[in-house]
């Protein structure tokens, strides 16, 4: 590349950068498509959350770190709660007292649902509702809380 002039080098680097961004866009756009095609193998349960910031239909539902389903749909109810419909593999039986929480991959990663089974002897069936939920933690809110606590401790020490 030593014989190429500066304009040619910049054009090649720009084209490669655009190609990488295009590939990333295609991968991100198609992340939920493969999971939502064969829906006969799933039963659906609803879960109400106060916040689901950044969670989208197609995102994963996990149990013990293993993907067992996906978020089928999201809507708002009359009381302004976020209602998620979760598609869970029929082979996975969840106790009635199962809880659902929204987690994040890393600090700014994608969101997913984690299910924690309870100890009930009866199981959720198609159309049931997960009664115990924990909404999404917004990173900005968490940082604001940390800053406020730091300021409070600093004011006490002065």
Helices and strands as residue ranges (DSSP letters): H 6-29, G 34-36, G 39-41, E 42-49, E 60-63, E 66-76, E 82-89, E 99-104, E 111-116, E 129-130, E 132-134, H 139-157
